[in-house]
Amino acid sequence: MREQRSHVRPLDDLTHRAVLDWLDHRRNRWPNTANPHLLIMQKTAVELGPAGKLWTTRATRNLTATLERLRVDRQLEEALTHGADPLHLALVFGIDEKTAIRYADSARALLGEPAEQASQ
């Protein structure tokens, strides 16, 4: 069983609105579901598991904003806004240190900051 994390992850206004709209839709479509996952579908609404990877892939097929692109964009945006600190990124997203360092390095390159300047 996976450990439940209770870390707050801030959302931008657009994402916040999209999540609220989805939760309204979800509540109307499956009012009695006990499924705790954000993304559910007809099959998983009567279970406790998440929507599968195949379902999420199909739901975003032919869209510019795939789930993978949204995840990468959100992590890079966090790095750009909060000073490209790998420790912050690892904490906020629960990612390993190597991934956090890559995002911090990418943010520094976009900001035009050398690594030693960003850590001050």
C-alpha positions, 0 to 999 in steps of 0.5 A: 500500500502506498504511503499517503502524503499530505503536502499542499501543492499550490495550483495556478488559477487556471488549474484550480478552476479546471479542477473545481469544474471537474469535481462539479462534473464528477459529483453530478455524474457519480454522486455516490462514489467513494473513490478518493482519486481525482480522475475516475471513469464509469468503471472506477467510480464503483471501485476505489482505484484510479482511472488507468493510464490507457484511459488518461492517454485516450482522454488526451489523445490529439490534444496539445496539452497531454498529461505528461506535458502538463506535468512537465510544464507545472514542474518547470513553472514552479522552478521558474517561480521559486528560484530553481531550488531542487530541494523545494521541487523535490518536496513539492512534487515528491520527485527524486533529487536527480529529477529535481536538479534537472528541472532546477538546471533547466529553469536556471538556463531559461532565467540566464542564471549560473548555478552558484548565483541561484543558490544564494 
